[in-house]
Amino acid sequence: MRFTYDPRYNIAYIRFREKSDEVESIRVSEELIVDIASDGTIYGIELLNANEQLRRENMGKLLVINEATGEQVELPLALS
């Protein structure tokens, strides 16, 4: 998985896998687009207006939780 952010356009992208097939971009809302293949495989999620979405609850931090072990890692987001 890869998380990227482009401050020029204020867009974040969570990529689960490289696009190897044609994907359809489905606009779920004004701020969320999902890239999905015809077999239902999700390739990525695009967050428009990312600054606002990512700072709502966690004050500009990304919290990664291993549900099996309970281990948590908090990463600061460098968003403009």
ZANU-346628 format. One record per residue: x, y, z of N, C-alpha, C, O in turn; residue number from 1; residue in three letters. Coordinates in pm, whole numbers, padded with zeros to 5 digits. Layout:
REM ZANU-346628
+--------+--------+--------+--------+--------+--------+--------+--------+--------+--------+--------+--------+------+------+
:    n.x :    n.y :    n.z :   ca.x :   ca.y :   ca.z :    c.x :    c.y :    c.z :    o.x :    o.y :    o.z : resi : resn :
+--------+--------+--------+--------+--------+--------+--------+--------+--------+--------+--------+--------+------+------+
:      X :      Y :      Z :      X :      Y :      Z :      X :      Y :      Z :      X :      Y :      Z :  NUM :  Ala :
...
+--------+--------+--------+--------+--------+--------+--------+--------+--------+--------+--------+--------+------+------+
***
This chain:
REM ZANU-346628
+--------+--------+--------+--------+--------+--------+--------+--------+--------+--------+--------+--------+------+------+
:    n.x :    n.y :    n.z :   ca.x :   ca.y :   ca.z :    c.x :    c.y :    c.z :    o.x :    o.y :    o.z : resi : resn :
+--------+--------+--------+--------+--------+--------+--------+--------+--------+--------+--------+--------+------+------+
:  00085 : -00116 :  00000 :  00000 :  00000 :  00000 :  00090 :  00123 :  00000 :  00198 :  00124 :  00059 :    1 :  Met :
:  00043 :  00226 : -00067 :  00120 :  00350 : -00075 :  00024 :  00469 : -00057 : -00084 :  00472 : -00116 :    2 :  Arg :
:  00066 :  00565 :  00024 : -00013 :  00685 :  00048 :  00066 :  00803 : -00006 :  00180 :  00825 :  00035 :    3 :  Phe :
:  00006 :  00880 : -00097 :  00074 :  00997 : -00152 : -00015 :  01119 : -00138 : -00138 :  01109 : -00128 :    4 :  Thr :
:  00050 :  01236 : -00138 : -00023 :  01362 : -00129 :  00040 :  01463 : -00224 :  00162 :  01478 : -00226 :    5 :  Tyr :
: -00042 :  01532 : -00300 :  00004 :  01636 : -00392 : -00049 :  01771 : -00343 : -00166 :  01801 : -00362 :    6 :  Asp :
:  00038 :  01852 : -00280 : -00009 :  01979 : -00225 : -00051 :  02081 : -00332 : -00127 :  02173 : -00302 :    7 :  Pro :
: -00002 :  02065 : -00456 : -00042 :  02159 : -00562 : -00192 :  02152 : -00589 : -00255 :  02253 : -00618 :    8 :  Arg :
: -00246 :  02032 : -00580 : -00388 :  02011 : -00609 : -00469 :  01971 : -00486 : -00591 :  01956 : -00494 :    9 :  Tyr :
: -00401 :  01953 : -00372 : -00466 :  01914 : -00247 : -00539 :  01780 : -00263 : -00654 :  01765 : -00223 :   10 :  Asn :
: -00468 :  01683 : -00323 : -00525 :  01551 : -00348 : -00435 :  01445 : -00283 : -00313 :  01447 : -00299 :   11 :  Ile :
: -00497 :  01353 : -00211 : -00426 :  01239 : -00154 : -00472 :  01113 : -00227 : -00586 :  01106 : -00274 :   12 :  Ala :
: -00384 :  01014 : -00235 : -00420 :  00889 : -00302 : -00368 :  00772 : -00221 : -00251 :  00767 : -00184 :   13 :  Tyr :
: -00456 :  00678 : -00193 : -00419 :  00555 : -00126 : -00420 :  00446 : -00232 : -00525 :  00408 : -00282 :   14 :  Ile :
: -00301 :  00396 : -00266 : -00289 :  00295 : -00371 : -00270 :  00159 : -00306 : -00177 :  00138 : -00228 :   15 :  Arg :
: -00359 :  00067 : -00340 : -00350 : -00069 : -00286 : -00268 : -00160 : -00376 : -00204 : -00254 : -00328 :   16 :  Phe :
: -00270 : -00131 : -00506 : -00191 : -00209 : -00601 : -00171 : -00127 : -00727 : -00245 : -00033 : -00755 :   17 :  Arg :
: -00068 : -00164 : -00804 : -00042 : -00098 : -00931 : -00155 : -00131 : -01028 : -00207 : -00243 : -01028 :   18 :  Glu :
: -00192 : -00035 : -01110 : -00296 : -00060 : -01209 : -00238 : -00148 : -01319 : -00149 : -00106 : -01394 :   19 :  Lys :
: -00288 : -00269 : -01329 : -00243 : -00361 : -01433 : -00353 : -00382 : -01536 : -00327 : -00432 : -01646 :   20 :  Ser :
: -00474 : -00346 : -01502 : -00588 : -00357 : -01591 : -00652 : -00220 : -01605 : -00614 : -00125 : -01537 :   21 :  Asp :
: -00749 : -00212 : -01693 : -00828 : -00091 : -01703 : -00912 : -00079 : -01577 : -00970 : -00177 : -01530 :   22 :  Glu :
: -00919 :  00041 : -01523 : -01000 :  00063 : -01404 : -01103 :  00170 : -01434 : -01085 :  00254 : -01521 :   23 :  Val :
: -01210 :  00164 : -01360 : -01315 :  00265 : -01369 : -01305 :  00351 : -01244 : -01293 :  00299 : -01133 :   24 :  Glu :
: -01310 :  00481 : -01262 : -01308 :  00572 : -01149 : -01452 :  00607 : -01113 : -01523 :  00670 : -01191 :   25 :  Ser :
: -01492 :  00567 : -00994 : -01630 :  00590 : -00949 : -01629 :  00702 : -00847 : -01563 :  00694 : -00743 :   26 :  Ile :
: -01703 :  00807 : -00878 : -01712 :  00922 : -00785 : -01818 :  00889 : -00680 : -01937 :  00884 : -00711 :   27 :  Arg :
: -01774 :  00865 : -00559 : -01861 :  00828 : -00448 : -01926 :  00952 : -00387 : -02042 :  00950 : -00347 :   28 :  Val :
: -01848 :  01061 : -00381 : -01898 :  01187 : -00328 : -01817 :  01299 : -00391 : -01734 :  01275 : -00479 :   29 :  Ser :
: -01841 :  01422 : -00348 : -01766 :  01536 : -00400 : -01617 :  01527 : -00365 : -01535 :  01591 : -00431 :   30 :  Glu :
: -01583 :  01449 : -00264 : -01445 :  01443 : -00217 : -01382 :  01305 : -00223 : -01271 :  01287 : -00172 :   31 :  Glu :
: -01449 :  01207 : -00285 : -01398 :  01070 : -00282 : -01422 :  01000 : -00416 : -01534 :  00994 : -00466 :   32 :  Leu :
: -01311 :  00947 : -00473 : -01317 :  00870 : -00597 : -01249 :  00736 : -00572 : -01141 :  00731 : -00513 :   33 :  Ile :
: -01312 :  00627 : -00616 : -01257 :  00493 : -00600 : -01224 :  00436 : -00739 : -01309 :  00437 : -00828 :   34 :  Val :
: -01100 :  00388 : -00756 : -01059 :  00322 : -00880 : -01080 :  00173 : -00863 : -01021 :  00110 : -00774 :   35 :  Asp :
: -01164 :  00116 : -00950 : -01202 : -00025 : -00936 : -01198 : -00094 : -01072 : -01235 : -00035 : -01173 :   36 :  Ile :
: -01151 : -00220 : -01073 : -01147 : -00300 : -01196 : -01281 : -00369 : -01217 : -01364 : -00374 : -01127 :   37 :  Ala :
: -01300 : -00423 : -01337 : -01427 : -00488 : -01370 : -01454 : -00611 : -01283 : -01570 : -00650 : -01267 :   38 :  Ser :
: -01349 : -00673 : -01226 : -01369 : -00788 : -01139 : -01397 : -00749 : -00994 : -01411 : -00836 : -00907 :   39 :  Asp :
: -01404 : -00617 : -00966 : -01433 : -00570 : -00832 : -01310 : -00537 : -00749 : -01324 : -00493 : -00635 :   40 :  Gly :
: -01191 : -00559 : -00803 : -01068 : -00527 : -00732 : -01052 : -00376 : -00719 : -01061 : -00304 : -00818 :   41 :  Thr :
: -01030 : -00329 : -00597 : -01008 : -00187 : -00574 : -00858 : -00158 : -00585 : -00777 : -00220 : -00516 :   42 :  Ile :
: -00824 : -00065 : -00673 : -00684 : -00029 : -00694 : -00642 :  00090 : -00611 : -00527 :  00100 : -00569 :   43 :  Tyr :
: -00735 :  00182 : -00586 : -00697 :  00298 : -00508 : -00816 :  00385 : -00472 : -00926 :  00370 : -00526 :   44 :  Gly :
: -00791 :  00477 : -00379 : -00892 :  00571 : -00332 : -00830 :  00710 : -00339 : -00723 :  00733 : -00282 :   45 :  Ile :
: -00898 :  00800 : -00407 : -00850 :  00938 : -00421 : -00932 :  01029 : -00332 : -01056 :  01028 : -00335 :   46 :  Glu :
: -00863 :  01108 : -00252 : -00929 :  01203 : -00162 : -00909 :  01344 : -00217 : -00797 :  01396 : -00218 :   47 :  Leu :
: -01016 :  01406 : -00261 : -01012 :  01545 : -00306 : -01032 :  01633 : -00184 : -01098 :  01591 : -00088 :   48 :  Leu :
: -00977 :  01753 : -00186 : -00982 :  01840 : -00068 : -00922 :  01765 :  00051 : -00979 :  01762 :  00160 :   49 :  Asn :
: -00807 :  01705 :  00028 : -00744 :  01614 :  00125 : -00712 :  01680 :  00258 : -00730 :  01619 :  00363 :   50 :  Ala :
: -00664 :  01805 :  00254 : -00633 :  01873 :  00380 : -00749 :  01866 :  00477 : -00732 :  01828 :  00593 :   51 :  Asn :
: -00866 :  01902 :  00431 : -00983 :  01904 :  00517 : -01020 :  01763 :  00564 : -01050 :  01743 :  00682 :   52 :  Glu :
: -01020 :  01668 :  00474 : -01059 :  01531 :  00510 : -00963 :  01467 :  00610 : -01006 :  01400 :  00703 :   53 :  Gln :
: -00835 :  01486 :  00590 : -00736 :  01418 :  00673 : -00715 :  01485 :  00809 : -00663 :  01421 :  00901 :   54 :  Leu :
: -00752 :  01607 :  00823 : -00732 :  01678 :  00950 : -00857 :  01681 :  01037 : -00851 :  01732 :  01149 :   55 :  Arg :
: -00967 :  01631 :  00991 : -01093 :  01641 :  01065 : -01084 :  01585 :  01206 : -01113 :  01655 :  01302 :   56 :  Arg :
: -01044 :  01460 :  01219 : -01046 :  01395 :  01350 : -00909 :  01388 :  01416 : -00898 :  01405 :  01537 :   57 :  Glu :
: -00807 :  01363 :  01339 : -00678 :  01326 :  01397 : -00574 :  01437 :  01397 : -00455 :  01409 :  01414 :   58 :  Asn :
: -00615 :  01559 :  01378 : -00526 :  01674 :  01388 : -00400 :  01658 :  01303 : -00290 :  01688 :  01350 :   59 :  Met :
: -00415 :  01612 :  01178 : -00301 :  01602 :  01089 : -00209 :  01485 :  01115 : -00092 :  01490 :  01079 :   60 :  Gly :
: -00260 :  01379 :  01176 : -00179 :  01260 :  01203 : -00247 :  01138 :  01143 : -00370 :  01128 :  01140 :   61 :  Lys :
: -00165 :  01046 :  01095 : -00215 :  00919 :  01043 : -00187 :  00813 :  01148 : -00073 :  00793 :  01187 :   62 :  Leu :
: -00291 :  00746 :  01193 : -00277 :  00641 :  01294 : -00292 :  00506 :  01226 : -00397 :  00475 :  01168 :   63 :  Leu :
: -00187 :  00425 :  01234 : -00188 :  00290 :  01177 : -00199 :  00192 :  01292 : -00116 :  00193 :  01383 :   64 :  Val :
: -00302 :  00107 :  01289 : -00328 :  00013 :  01399 : -00326 : -00130 :  01346 : -00396 : -00163 :  01250 :   65 :  Ile :
: -00245 : -00214 :  01409 : -00247 : -00357 :  01380 : -00355 : -00417 :  01469 : -00335 : -00432 :  01589 :   66 :  Asn :
: -00468 : -00451 :  01410 : -00582 : -00502 :  01488 : -00551 : -00633 :  01558 : -00610 : -00663 :  01662 :   67 :  Glu :
: -00459 : -00714 :  01504 : -00426 : -00843 :  01564 : -00344 : -00826 :  01693 : -00365 : -00899 :  01790 :   68 :  Ala :
: -00251 : -00730 :  01692 : -00162 : -00715 :  01807 : -00196 : -00593 :  01893 : -00152 : -00584 :  02008 :   69 :  Thr :
: -00273 : -00502 :  01838 : -00304 : -00379 :  01910 : -00195 : -00274 :  01897 : -00209 : -00163 :  01950 :   70 :  Gly :
: -00085 : -00307 :  01828 :  00024 : -00212 :  01810 : -00023 : -00092 :  01728 : -00095 : -00108 :  01629 :   71 :  Glu :
:  00018 :  00028 :  01770 : -00020 :  00152 :  01702 :  00103 :  00233 :  01666 :  00198 :  00241 :  01744 :   72 :  Gln :
:  00100 :  00292 :  01549 :  00205 :  00381 :  01505 :  00138 :  00508 :  01457 :  00047 :  00503 :  01374 :   73 :  Val :
:  00182 :  00621 :  01509 :  00124 :  00751 :  01470 :  00225 :  00825 :  01384 :  00340 :  00844 :  01424 :   74 :  Glu :
:  00182 :  00868 :  01266 :  00270 :  00938 :  01174 :  00215 :  01077 :  01148 :  00096 :  01091 :  01120 :   75 :  Leu :
:  00299 :  01180 :  01156 :  00250 :  01315 :  01124 :  00231 :  01329 :  00974 :  00311 :  01276 :  00896 :   76 :  Pro :
:  00127 :  01399 :  00933 :  00104 :  01426 :  00792 :  00161 :  01563 :  00760 :  00130 :  01661 :  00828 :   77 :  Leu :
:  00241 :  01570 :  00658 :  00300 :  01697 :  00618 :  00214 :  01758 :  00509 :  00250 :  01756 :  00392 :   78 :  Ala :
:  00100 :  01812 :  00549 :  00007 :  01872 :  00454 :  00017 :  02022 :  00460 :  00031 :  02081 :  00567 :   79 :  Leu :
:  00009 :  02083 :  00345 :  00013 :  02230 :  00341 : -00120 :  02289 :  00375 : -00134 :  02412 :  00376 :   80 :  Ser :
+--------+--------+--------+--------+--------+--------+--------+--------+--------+--------+--------+--------+------+------+
***
